[in-house]
Every structure is written in C-alpha cells, then in structure tokens.
Amino acid sequence: MDTTTATALSPDQLFAFQRDGFLVVGGLLARAEVDAINTAFMAQAEAGPVPGMFDGRPDAPTADPLARLPRMMHPHHQRHLAVGDIARRYMLDGRVEGILTDLLGEAPIAAQSMYYFKPPGARGQALHQDNFYLRVQPHSCIASWIALDDADRGNGGMVAVPGSHRTDIACPEQADRSLSFSDHLVRTPEGMREEPIDLAAGDALFFGGAVIHGSYPNTSADRFRRAFICHYLPESASEVSDWYRPLVNFDGAVAERDAATGGGPCGGGTTEEKGPH
C-alpha cells in the first residue's frame, strides 16, 4: 500500500500515550494532502446518497446541517469511487502504520474508515468509548483521528478525559439529542475531567478504545470541522463486532477474525450506532 516512511515515536510520546490514553502527532498530513481529501469528499457529497456509505441530501427539507452532510461510513469499501481509493490509501498509510505499531507494540489491522463534515451549526457527539461499539477482544481498539480543518472549541473540536483508558467500558446513558447526534453518553468518572484537544489541519489524535471522548456542537458561523477517522485493532486480537468486518491488513489483504460474542457491558446485545465519534 502507501510506501510513505513510517513515523517513529519518541520515548516522551510513548510515555504520554501510556499516561493519558491519547497522543497528538502534529503535522501528520501536509496541507496539500488535506486539501485533496476535502475536495474529493465535498464533491462526493454533492453527488448525493451512496447506499451503505452516505445518506445526505443537498436539498434535505430540514434545518439540521447533518441531514445534508452526515458522516460517510466505511468509504474504503467503495472502491469504484474516488473517495474509496482515497480512504483506503490513508487508512493504510505508512505513517499511520508506524505510529500504531509503536503504540500497540505489534502490527495493527484496519477495521473502519469514516469522514466527518461537521458543518457550522452541527451537533456534536456525546462522550463515549469506542470499544463499546467495536468490541475488540482481547485488548481494545485504537483510533486515528486526523483533523482536516483546524479544530477547536469554536467549531466543535474534540475533548477527551485523560486517564480514562484505565476505566472499564461502561453501559451508556441517554444523551441530550439537542447537543449530540448520537443517543449514548458516558459520564466523566469522579476525580477526572474532560480536556479540550485543539488540532491544526493535518494533525492526528490517536487514542485507545476505553478513552472517554466526544465533541460539542459546531457553534461557528462559517467553519467546518472535517476529519478523517479510522479504527484499528492489534494483530493479536481474536474478535471484533461483525459490522466492522472484513478487516484489512496494511498490505491490503483481508484479515480474518471472529465476530464478537457475549452481551457487552449492558448485559444484552450491544446496540451499535454504526461507528463511534
């Protein structure tokens, strides 16, 4: 796949990830790469719905910005589209592979790609934990969240709870749907606090599947908060939620893993919202 030189992390970066559960890697993508990704996905959105990937409509009869520009799910499955090739290329990018290998201590396997538009006025996503959805066992999943616009508190940038990677996966409560497009909310544990994570376009945030994180509405007048997000699991994992299969190795080959079993933290079948963030 992409032959871009793998990125090696410093001891300080590895320590920060182990301490907080997340790590920001600045300038992972160049400005030209960011612009090319955004141009392709904006053009695809204008083309209208794609079954299984995108159900937005430019002429949606509602004031909700997310009716026009919801997230695109698993674009790497759409190999016949330009965005499909782009998503697959950056999902399996060598720079991402190098960072993930350092963070996991073993080879990563790709499970999911997503593109978020988050236009002005869009709701955020309430605090949650990714492995509630991916159900990777043993171990957990890990996310690569690449900012494609400057992302801060003004346009609904990310927040995360340092140290929450040491907590269990919780059964979520009902979220406030006026602030969150998703139903699920995981409250910040006593003694911890959420922390805003401001990112410049091209920066990447990596975080583990138990980290409590989310975002608030985009309250800006004219700023998107676009992002390309992928989820991965360590090579030693034996199962993952069925919705994320087929998995892909970084050489492009299909990676076979069992579908996740068991009831999850809620005691019954886990309700998937078809992808975190």
SEBA-983063 format. One line per field, with one value per residue (C-alpha): x, y, z. Coordinates in Angstrom, 1 decimal, m for minus. Example, Ala and Ser with C-alpha at 12.3 -4.5 7.8 and 13.67 -1.06 7.14 Angstrom:
2
u (12.3 13.7);
v (m4.5 m1.1);
w (7.8 7.1);
//
This chain:
277
u (0.0 1.3 5.1 5.3 8.1 6.8 6.7 8.6 7.5 9.9 10.0 8.3 5.4 5.0 5.0 2.3 0.1 0.6 m0.2 m3.2 m4.6 m4.2 m1.5 m1.4 1.0 1.4 1.6 1.0 m0.5 0.7 m1.6 m1.8 m3.0 m5.6 m6.9 m7.1 m9.0 m11.5 m12.0 m12.8 m15.3 m17.1 m17.6 m18.9 m21.4 m22.7 m23.3 m25.9 m26.5 m24.5 m26.1 m24.1 m21.9 m23.7 m27.4 m27.0 m29.1 m28.2 m31.9 m32.9 m36.1 m34.8 m32.6 m30.4 m27.0 m26.4 m29.3 m27.4 m23.9 m23.9 m20.7 m19.6 m19.2 m16.7 m15.8 m12.9 m15.4 m16.5 m13.6 m15.4 m15.5 m12.6 m13.2 m13.0 m9.4 m8.5 m10.0 m8.2 m4.9 m5.0 m6.5 m3.4 m0.9 2.6 2.9 m0.2 1.1 4.3 2.7 0.1 2.8 4.7 1.6 0.3 3.7 2.5 1.1 m2.3 m5.2 m7.7 m11.4 m13.1 m12.8 m15.1 m15.2 m17.0 m18.1 m19.4 m20.6 m21.5 m24.4 m24.0 m24.5 m21.5 m21.3 m21.7 m18.9 m18.4 m15.9 m15.1 m14.7 m18.3 m19.0 m16.1 m16.0 m12.4 m11.2 m8.8 m7.2 m9.1 m9.3 m7.4 m8.4 m6.6 m8.5 m7.0 m8.1 m8.9 m9.7 m8.4 m10.5 m11.0 m13.7 m15.3 m16.2 m16.8 m13.3 m12.5 m12.5 m11.1 m10.7 m7.0 m6.5 m9.9 m8.2 m7.8 m11.6 m13.9 m16.2 m19.4 m23.1 m24.1 m26.9 m29.2 m27.5 m29.1 m30.1 m30.1 m26.3 m25.5 m26.4 m26.0 m28.0 m25.1 m23.5 m20.7 m20.2 m16.8 m15.7 m15.4 m11.9 m11.4 m12.2 m12.5 m9.8 m10.2 m7.8 m7.2 m5.8 m4.5 m5.4 m3.1 m2.6 m3.6 m5.1 m4.5 m6.5 m7.4 m10.8 m11.6 m10.8 m13.9 m14.1 m16.5 m17.3 m19.8 m21.8 m20.1 m21.2 m19.2 m20.9 m18.8 m16.2 m16.4 m14.7 m13.9 m12.0 m10.8 m11.2 m10.1 m10.2 m7.8 m7.2 m4.0 m2.9 m3.3 m7.0 m9.2 m12.6 m14.4 m18.0 m19.3 m20.2 m16.5 m15.6 m14.0 m10.8 m7.7 m4.0 m1.7 m0.5 m4.1 m5.0 m8.2 m7.6 m9.9 m11.1 m14.2 m17.3 m17.6 m19.7 m21.2 m23.6 m21.3 m21.4 m25.1 m25.9 m27.6 m26.7 m24.7 m26.6 m24.3 m24.7 m22.6 m19.4 m18.1 m17.2);
v (0.0 3.5 3.5 6.7 6.4 5.1 7.6 6.6 7.9 9.2 7.8 11.0 10.5 6.8 7.9 10.5 7.9 5.4 8.2 9.8 7.2 9.5 11.3 14.2 13.9 17.3 17.7 14.1 15.2 18.0 20.9 19.6 16.2 17.8 19.9 17.0 14.8 17.6 18.4 14.8 14.2 17.5 16.7 13.2 14.7 17.0 13.9 12.6 9.5 6.3 3.2 1.9 5.0 8.3 9.3 13.1 15.1 18.7 19.5 18.0 19.7 20.4 23.0 20.3 20.6 16.9 16.0 17.4 16.4 13.4 11.4 9.0 5.4 2.9 4.8 2.4 m0.2 1.9 1.1 2.3 5.8 8.3 8.7 4.9 4.9 7.9 6.4 3.1 4.8 7.0 4.2 2.1 4.9 4.0 6.9 5.8 2.2 3.2 5.2 2.5 m0.2 1.8 2.5 m1.1 m2.9 m5.1 m4.8 m3.1 m4.2 m1.8 m2.1 1.2 4.4 7.5 11.0 13.7 17.0 18.7 21.9 25.1 24.5 20.8 18.9 17.1 13.6 13.0 11.5 7.8 4.9 3.4 m0.2 m0.3 m0.4 m2.3 m4.9 m5.9 m8.8 m9.3 m5.9 m3.0 m0.9 2.2 5.3 7.6 10.9 13.2 16.9 18.2 21.7 23.5 22.0 23.9 24.8 27.2 24.7 21.6 20.2 17.0 16.6 13.6 12.5 11.9 8.6 7.2 4.4 2.7 2.5 m0.2 0.0 1.5 1.0 4.4 6.7 8.6 11.7 15.1 15.0 18.8 18.6 15.2 13.4 10.0 8.6 7.4 9.2 8.0 10.3 11.5 9.4 11.1 12.7 13.0 15.9 16.3 18.2 20.1 19.0 21.7 20.5 22.1 20.7 17.8 16.9 13.5 12.3 8.7 7.2 3.8 2.3 2.9 6.6 8.7 11.4 13.3 16.8 19.6 21.4 23.5 27.0 28.8 30.8 29.5 26.9 23.2 20.7 18.0 14.9 11.5 8.8 5.2 2.4 m0.4 m3.5 m5.2 m8.2 m10.4 m9.6 m12.6 m10.9 m7.7 m6.7 m8.1 m4.7 m3.9 m6.9 m7.6 m6.3 m5.3 m5.8 m3.0 m5.0 m4.8 m8.4 m9.4 m10.3 m12.9 m12.5 m13.9 m11.9 m10.6 m12.7 m12.0 m9.4 m6.4 m4.1 m3.5 m7.2 m7.8 m7.4 m4.2 m1.5 m0.3 3.3 2.2 3.7 5.9 9.7);
w (0.0 0.7 0.9 2.9 5.5 8.8 11.7 14.8 18.2 20.8 24.4 25.6 23.2 24.2 27.9 27.2 25.5 28.3 30.9 29.2 26.8 23.8 21.8 19.4 16.5 14.8 11.0 10.1 6.7 4.5 3.6 0.0 1.2 3.5 0.6 m1.8 0.7 1.5 m2.2 m3.1 m0.2 m0.7 m4.4 m3.4 m1.0 m3.8 m5.9 m3.4 m1.4 m1.8 m0.2 2.7 2.9 2.8 3.1 2.9 0.6 m0.5 m0.7 2.6 3.9 7.4 9.1 10.6 8.9 9.5 7.3 4.4 5.4 7.8 8.2 5.5 6.8 5.5 2.4 1.8 0.8 m2.2 m4.4 m7.5 m6.2 m5.9 m2.2 m1.8 m3.1 m1.0 2.1 1.6 0.9 4.0 6.2 5.3 5.2 6.2 8.6 10.5 10.5 12.1 14.9 15.6 15.7 18.3 20.4 20.2 20.4 17.5 14.0 13.5 11.5 9.9 10.8 9.8 7.9 8.3 7.0 9.2 7.7 10.9 9.2 11.0 13.3 13.5 16.8 18.4 19.8 23.5 25.5 24.7 24.4 21.1 22.2 23.3 19.6 18.1 20.9 20.2 22.4 23.9 24.3 22.7 19.5 18.8 16.7 14.3 14.2 11.5 11.5 8.0 9.3 12.3 15.2 18.4 20.9 18.5 15.8 17.9 18.4 20.3 24.0 25.9 29.6 30.4 32.3 31.3 29.3 32.7 33.2 32.2 29.1 30.5 29.6 28.3 29.4 27.2 25.7 25.1 21.5 21.2 21.6 20.3 17.1 18.9 21.8 24.0 26.9 29.2 32.1 33.2 36.2 39.6 40.0 36.3 33.9 30.2 28.3 25.0 22.3 19.8 16.5 13.3 9.9 9.3 13.0 14.2 17.5 18.5 21.4 22.9 22.8 26.5 26.4 27.1 24.4 22.2 21.0 21.4 18.7 16.0 17.1 14.5 11.7 8.8 9.8 9.0 11.3 8.9 9.9 8.6 11.2 11.2 13.8 14.2 16.3 17.4 15.4 18.5 18.9 18.2 17.6 16.7 16.1 12.9 11.4 11.1 9.1 6.7 8.3 6.2 6.9 6.0 2.9 1.7 2.3 4.2 7.9 9.2 12.8 14.6 15.1 18.7 21.1 24.5 25.7 26.2 29.2 29.0 29.7 26.3 22.7 22.2 20.4 17.7 16.3 13.3 14.3 17.1 17.0);
//
